[in-house]
């Protein structure tokens, strides 16, 4: 049974937990609902899909940057106030999430979009470059790392703070 005294959280704890939960759920929805449905509908074979995909990921990456910044800030505030169990691990997880988002936003997504961009409007070639498959693998590896780190961080934030 959870007592009401355990539910008293600081505003930073509430904001950090909420933004982490919303971010992880929206990542799962993008990866396992939106993208597979677009693939099943045949949209990935359309010539303008790279531009549409870049626009969609551009917006989502900016949302991820806001969430990661809020999570890093909240984690640092809570670590300084002694509201987390393991300060170093919590800060390391938040920093890992921020680095993953920065890698997505400024390296991986622009490069993937550039590879998928069809510059010759008269060409009917629709093969996927080998580099794109490598980047998809890197994307999924980083996505898995993001979900694991986010889940562990969420668990750390939900645990009551104990002795340091």
C-alpha positions as CSV (number, residue, x, y, z in Angstrom):
1,X,0.0,0.0,0.0
2,X,1.3,3.4,-0.9
3,X,0.9,6.1,1.7
4,X,0.1,9.6,0.7
5,X,3.4,10.8,2.2
6,X,5.3,8.8,-0.4
7,X,3.4,10.6,-3.2
8,X,4.7,14.0,-2.1
9,X,7.2,14.8,-4.8
10,X,9.1,17.9,-5.6
11,X,8.0,19.8,-8.7
12,X,11.3,18.8,-10.4
13,X,10.6,15.1,-9.7
14,X,7.1,15.4,-11.1
15,X,8.2,17.3,-14.2
16,X,11.2,15.0,-14.9
17,X,9.2,11.8,-14.5
18,X,6.3,13.1,-16.6
19,X,8.6,14.3,-19.4
20,X,10.6,11.1,-19.4
21,X,7.4,9.0,-19.5
22,X,5.9,11.1,-22.3
23,X,9.1,11.0,-24.3
24,X,9.5,7.2,-24.0
25,X,5.9,6.5,-24.9
26,X,6.0,8.8,-27.9
27,X,9.3,7.2,-29.1
28,X,7.6,3.8,-28.8
29,X,4.6,5.1,-30.8
30,X,6.8,6.5,-33.5
31,X,8.9,3.4,-33.8
32,X,6.3,0.7,-33.5
33,X,3.1,2.3,-34.7
34,X,3.7,5.3,-37.1
35,X,6.7,4.1,-39.0
36,X,5.5,0.5,-39.5
37,X,2.1,1.7,-40.7
38,X,3.7,4.1,-43.2
39,X,5.9,1.2,-44.4
40,X,2.8,-1.1,-44.7
41,X,1.0,1.6,-46.7
42,X,3.8,1.7,-49.2
43,X,4.8,5.3,-48.5
44,X,8.5,4.4,-48.1
45,X,8.6,3.6,-51.8
46,X,7.3,7.1,-52.8
47,X,9.9,9.5,-54.2
48,X,9.1,12.2,-51.7
49,X,9.3,10.0,-48.6
50,X,12.8,11.1,-47.7
51,X,11.6,14.8,-47.5
52,X,8.5,13.9,-45.6
53,X,10.4,11.6,-43.2
54,X,13.0,14.3,-42.6
55,X,10.2,16.8,-41.8
56,X,8.6,14.4,-39.3
57,X,11.9,13.5,-37.6
58,X,13.0,17.1,-37.6
59,X,9.9,18.0,-35.5
60,X,10.2,14.9,-33.3
61,X,14.0,15.5,-32.7
62,X,13.2,19.0,-31.4
63,X,10.6,17.6,-29.1
64,X,13.2,15.1,-27.9
65,X,15.8,17.9,-27.3
66,X,13.3,19.7,-25.1
67,X,12.5,16.5,-23.1
68,X,16.2,15.6,-22.8
69,X,17.1,19.1,-21.6
70,X,14.3,19.1,-19.0
71,X,15.3,15.6,-17.8
72,X,19.0,16.6,-17.5
73,X,18.1,19.8,-15.6
74,X,15.7,18.0,-13.4
75,X,18.1,15.2,-12.7
76,X,20.9,17.6,-11.8
77,X,18.6,19.6,-9.5
78,X,17.4,16.4,-7.8
79,X,20.9,15.0,-7.4
80,X,22.0,18.3,-5.8
81,X,19.1,18.2,-3.4
82,X,19.7,14.5,-2.6
83,X,16.4,13.3,-4.0
84,X,17.8,10.4,-6.0
85,X,19.2,7.1,-4.8
86,X,22.4,6.9,-6.9
87,X,23.6,10.4,-8.0
88,X,26.3,9.3,-10.4
89,X,24.2,6.7,-12.1
90,X,21.2,9.0,-12.5
91,X,23.3,11.8,-13.9
92,X,25.1,9.4,-16.3
93,X,21.8,8.1,-17.6
94,X,20.5,11.6,-18.2
95,X,23.7,12.6,-20.0
96,X,23.5,9.4,-22.1
97,X,20.0,10.3,-23.1
98,X,21.1,13.8,-24.1
99,X,24.0,12.5,-26.1
100,X,21.7,10.1,-28.0
101,X,19.3,12.9,-28.9
102,X,22.1,15.1,-30.0
103,X,23.5,12.3,-32.2
104,X,20.0,11.8,-33.7
105,X,19.3,15.5,-34.3
106,X,22.6,16.7,-35.7
107,X,24.2,13.7,-37.3
108,X,22.1,10.6,-37.9
109,X,18.8,11.9,-39.2
110,X,20.2,14.6,-41.5
111,X,22.7,12.1,-43.0
112,X,19.9,9.4,-43.5
113,X,17.7,12.0,-45.1
114,X,20.5,13.1,-47.5
115,X,21.1,9.5,-48.5
116,X,17.5,8.9,-49.2
117,X,17.0,12.2,-51.2
118,X,16.3,11.6,-54.8
119,X,18.1,14.3,-56.8
120,X,17.3,13.0,-60.3
121,X,13.6,13.3,-60.9
122,X,13.8,11.3,-64.1
123,X,15.5,8.3,-62.6
124,X,13.4,5.2,-61.7
125,X,16.0,3.7,-59.4
126,X,14.6,3.1,-56.0
127,X,17.3,1.0,-54.4
128,X,18.4,1.6,-50.8
129,X,22.0,2.5,-50.5
130,X,24.2,0.2,-48.4
131,X,25.1,3.1,-46.1
132,X,21.4,3.5,-45.3
133,X,21.1,0.0,-44.0
134,X,24.1,0.6,-41.7
135,X,22.5,3.8,-40.5
136,X,19.2,2.1,-39.8
137,X,21.1,-0.4,-37.7
138,X,22.8,2.4,-35.8
139,X,19.4,4.1,-35.3
140,X,17.9,1.0,-33.8
141,X,20.9,0.4,-31.6
142,X,20.7,4.0,-30.3
143,X,17.0,3.6,-29.9
144,X,17.4,0.5,-27.8
145,X,20.0,2.2,-25.7
146,X,17.7,5.2,-25.3
147,X,14.7,3.0,-24.2
148,X,16.9,1.0,-21.7
149,X,18.6,4.0,-20.3
150,X,15.2,5.8,-20.0
151,X,13.6,2.9,-18.3
152,X,16.4,2.5,-15.8
153,X,16.4,6.3,-15.2
154,X,12.6,6.2,-14.7
155,X,13.0,3.4,-12.2
156,X,15.7,5.4,-10.3
157,X,13.5,8.5,-10.2
158,X,10.5,6.6,-8.9
159,X,12.5,4.9,-6.0
160,X,12.6,6.8,-2.8
161,X,15.9,8.4,-2.0
162,X,18.0,6.5,0.4
163,X,21.4,7.1,1.9
164,X,24.0,8.3,-0.5
